[in-house]
Amino acid sequence: MAPSTDQLLLSGVRILDLSRVLAGPLCTMILGDLGADVIKVERPGAGDDTRGWGPPFDASGRSAYYLSINRNKLGIAAAVLLLLTIAAGVAATAWQDELVAPRAAQPIWYVR
């Protein structure tokens, strides 16, 4: 029997996945399998290059590779300027949390 999601090693950990193509998506797939909440950020319009790697493709035109390597991930599209703004906000929040309550902040891991 598979463990429930609250029993997994990385349950409650959030990962911001800015990677593309092979090694990074594989790494974050494994982190997601271990219970982490993975948010995959892709380029607006184009998305990840691996969407077109095929055949085989699903009915929506996404490749089997893309679907398998990005399981357990929440996908969003964001422009570079938005990503920089988010990263600055996360860094500022983490710094403030450290000063105010060192153990209150949830860990955020970056994979690139």
N, C-alpha and C positions, 0 to 999 in steps of 0.2 A: 504494500500500500504506500502511495506517495505521501510525503509529509504535507501538512497544511501550510499555507503561505506564512502564517505567523510563527511557524517552527523553523523556517529556513534561516540559514546563517546570516544573510544580508537583509533580512526583513526590516523595513523601515529606513533603509539607506537609499538616498536619491542620487542618481548618476545622470549627468548631463553629457550626452554622447554627441560630440561634434565631429566624429570620425566619418570616413567614407571608404568604400571599396572592399577591403579585405580584413586586415589584422585588427583594426579598431572595432568594427562591427562584430567580429568573432569574439573579441574580449568582452564587449558589453553584453553580447548574447549570453555568455557564461555567467556574468554577474547577474543578469536578469533571471537565469535559471536558478541561481542561488538565492533569489528572493528580493533583489534590489529593484527599486522603481527606476526604470531607465527611460529617459526622455531623449529621443533621437531627433536632432535638428538637421533639416535638409535645406538646400537652396530653393528659394521660391521658383516655381515654374519647372525647373529641370529635375529637382529631387536628387536622389542618390544615383550614381552612374549604373549601379547594379540592377536597377529596375528593368533595364533593357537587355541584361545578359540572358540569353536563352537561345533556342527553346529549351525546356518547355515554358509556356506562359499560362497564366490563369485567364478567366473570362475578361478581366479588367486590363489585361496586357502586362501584368507584373510577372517578372521571372520567378521561377521556383527558388532559385538561389536567394533572391532578395527577400522573398517571403520566409524562407527558413532561417536566414541569418538575422532577421529583424523581429523574430518572435519575442514575446514578452516586453515589447517596447511601445511607448506612446510616441507617435510621430508628429512633429510640427515642422512648418517651414518658416524660416526667419532670414532676414537680410543681415549682412555683416554688421551694419550700424546697430541694429537691434540687439545682436549678440553681444557687441561691446558694451552697450548700455546695461544689459542684463548682468554681464560679468562684473561690471563696476558696481552695480547694486548688490550683488551677492557678496563681493569682497568687502564692501562697506558694512553690510549687515553682519557678516562673520566677524569683522573686526570689532564692531560695537557689541555684539553678543559676548565676545571674549572678554571685553572690559567690564560689562555689566554682570553677566552670569556665565562663567566659564563652561559650565557643564550643561547649560540649557539648550544650546544650538545643536541641531541635527547635523551630522557630517555630510558634506557634499564632496563627491569625488569627480574629478575631471579626467576624461579619457580622450586623447587625441591621436 
